[in-house]
Amino acid sequence: MKVFREIGELKEYLKIERIKTAKERKFPKTGLVPTMGYLHEGHASLLRRARQENEIVVLSIFVNPIQFGPNEDFERYPRDEKRDLELAEREGVDVVFMPAVNEMYPRPTLTKIAVGELTDRLCGASRPGHFDGVTTVVGKLFHIVQPSSAYFGQKDAQQAAVIAQMVQDLNFDVRIVPCPIVRESDGLALSSRNVYLSEEERKAALVLSGSLLKLESDINAGGRVTAGEARKGLLESIQAEPLAVVDYVEVVDFPGLAPLADSEAIHEAEGPVLVALAVKFGTTRLIDNVILNKKGE
C-alpha cells in the first residue's frame, strides 16, 4: 500500500500503475472512496465494494475545511491516522491520499462548484455553503485521481444525490456507486461523529433508527401512510426523547429531493422516496434515513 500526501506524486504514480496494469489494451478500472478519515465499518464496506470492482483502489482521507461552517466542528473533527492506515491495509487498498490543507488549497479558493436546488433542502438548509465545499473538493479529487467509479454511503443520501447531479451536469467520466448504510448491532448508523456522544446521548440516539424502522414496518404491512402522516409520526416519536433536538424530518423524492405533498401516500409515489432525519443530541448532529420504493422496500 502506497501513501501519498502530494498531488503531483499521486498523479504520476497512478499514471505509471495504469500503464503497468493495463491488460489486452483495456484501461484498468480505478475505484475512489473519498472520506474525511476516522474510518469505521461503514467506510470498510465501501472499500470492499471498490476492491471487488476495480484493479486499483484509492482511498482519500482529507478533512475538508471549506465544507464546515464557522461554528461547526472542523478543528475537533476526530482524526486517527495510524488507525485509518491499518484499516486501509486490512481492506486491500492500493493507494491512500492524505493531503494537507495547504496542498489541496495552496491559496484562497476563488472557484467553487455549486449544485443548485438539491442543496437548498435538508442539510443544505441548515448548513449554508456546506455542499459547495463538498462538490468542490470531490470535483478536485475526481480530476486528481481520475477514477472509473466513486463510492458513497447512503447515510449521506443528499450528498450522494448532489454528487451524482454534478457528475451528470459537468460530464465527469465517473460512475457514482451508492452503498447501503452500515449500522451498529443496536441499529445506530455508523458515523465518525458517534464518538462525540456521551453514553446517555448514544442510547437516546437509537430513537432515530427505531423511528425509521417502525415507519418501514407500517408501510410494509400494507398500511396507507401519507408523507404528512410519516412526518408527524416521526416527529412525535423523536421529540418524545428528551435529549433529541430536531433539525429536520423530511419525506422527499429521490434523487430529486422534492418534498412529497402531505396527502401523497409514500407507497404510491412514482419513484423512490427518501425519508431523512437530522437531529442533535447534545452538541452532536446526527443524520439517518431510509429509501423506500413503491412497495415500501
Secondary structure as the mmCIF struct_conf table of DSSP 4:
data_model
#
loop_
_struct_conf.conf_type_id
_struct_conf.id
_struct_conf.beg_label_comp_id
_struct_conf.beg_label_asym_id
_struct_conf.beg_label_seq_id
_struct_conf.end_label_comp_id
_struct_conf.end_label_asym_id
_struct_conf.end_label_seq_id
STRN STRN1 LYS A 2 PHE A 4
BEND BEND1 GLU A 6 GLU A 6
HELX_RH_AL_P HELX_RH_AL_P1 ILE A 7 THR A 21
STRN STRN2 LYS A 23 LYS A 23
TURN_TY1_P TURN_TY1_P1 GLU A 24 ARG A 25
STRN STRN3 LYS A 26 LYS A 26
HELX_LH_PP_P HELX_LH_PP_P1 PHE A 27 LYS A 29
STRN STRN4 THR A 30 THR A 35
BEND BEND2 GLY A 37 GLY A 37
HELX_RH_AL_P HELX_RH_AL_P2 GLU A 41 GLU A 53
BEND BEND3 GLU A 55 GLU A 55
STRN STRN5 ILE A 56 ILE A 61
HELX_RH_3T_P HELX_RH_3T_P1 PRO A 65 GLN A 67
BEND BEND4 PHE A 68 PHE A 68
TURN_TY1_P TURN_TY1_P2 PRO A 70 ASN A 71
BEND BEND5 GLU A 72 ASP A 73
TURN_TY1_P TURN_TY1_P3 PHE A 74 ARG A 76
BEND BEND6 TYR A 77 TYR A 77
HELX_RH_AL_P HELX_RH_AL_P3 GLU A 81 ARG A 90
TURN_TY1_P TURN_TY1_P4 GLU A 91 GLY A 92
BEND BEND7 ASP A 94 ASP A 94
STRN STRN6 VAL A 95 PHE A 97
HELX_RH_AL_P HELX_RH_AL_P4 VAL A 101 MET A 104
BEND BEND8 PRO A 106 ARG A 107
BEND BEND9 GLU A 117 GLU A 117
HELX_RH_3T_P HELX_RH_3T_P2 LEU A 118 ASP A 120
BEND BEND10 ARG A 121 ARG A 121
TURN_TY1_P TURN_TY1_P5 LEU A 122 LEU A 122
HELX_RH_AL_P HELX_RH_AL_P5 CYS A 123 SER A 126
BEND BEND11 ARG A 127 ARG A 127
TURN_TY1_P TURN_TY1_P6 PRO A 128 GLY A 129
HELX_RH_AL_P HELX_RH_AL_P6 HIS A 130 VAL A 145
BEND BEND12 SER A 148 SER A 148
STRN STRN7 SER A 149 GLY A 153
HELX_RH_3T_P HELX_RH_3T_P3 GLN A 154 ASP A 156
HELX_RH_AL_P HELX_RH_AL_P7 ALA A 157 LEU A 170
TURN_TY1_P TURN_TY1_P7 ASN A 171 ASN A 171
BEND BEND13 ASP A 173 ASP A 173
STRN STRN8 ARG A 175 CYS A 179
STRN STRN9 ARG A 183 ARG A 183
TURN_TY1_P TURN_TY1_P8 SER A 185 ASP A 186
BEND BEND14 GLY A 187 GLY A 187
HELX_LH_PP_P HELX_LH_PP_P2 LEU A 188 LEU A 188
STRN STRN10 ALA A 189 ALA A 189
HELX_LH_PP_P HELX_LH_PP_P3 LEU A 190 LEU A 190
HELX_RH_3T_P HELX_RH_3T_P4 SER A 192 TYR A 196
HELX_RH_AL_P HELX_RH_AL_P8 GLU A 199 ASN A 220
TURN_TY1_P TURN_TY1_P9 ALA A 221 GLY A 222
STRN STRN11 THR A 226 THR A 226
HELX_RH_AL_P HELX_RH_AL_P9 ALA A 227 GLN A 239
TURN_TY1_P TURN_TY1_P10 ALA A 240 ALA A 240
BEND BEND15 GLU A 241 GLU A 241
TURN_TY1_P TURN_TY1_P11 PRO A 242 LEU A 243
STRN STRN12 ALA A 244 ASP A 253
TURN_TY1_P TURN_TY1_P12 PHE A 254 GLY A 256
HELX_LH_PP_P HELX_LH_PP_P4 ALA A 258 ALA A 258
STRN STRN13 PRO A 259 PRO A 259
HELX_LH_PP_P HELX_LH_PP_P5 LEU A 260 ALA A 261
TURN_TY1_P TURN_TY1_P13 ASP A 262 SER A 263
BEND BEND16 GLU A 264 GLU A 264
STRN STRN14 ALA A 265 ALA A 265
HELX_RH_3T_P HELX_RH_3T_P5 ILE A 266 GLU A 268
BEND BEND17 ALA A 269 GLY A 271
STRN STRN15 VAL A 273 PHE A 281
TURN_TY1_P TURN_TY1_P14 GLY A 282 THR A 283
STRN STRN16 THR A 284 LEU A 292
TURN_TY1_P TURN_TY1_P15 LYS A 294 LYS A 295
#
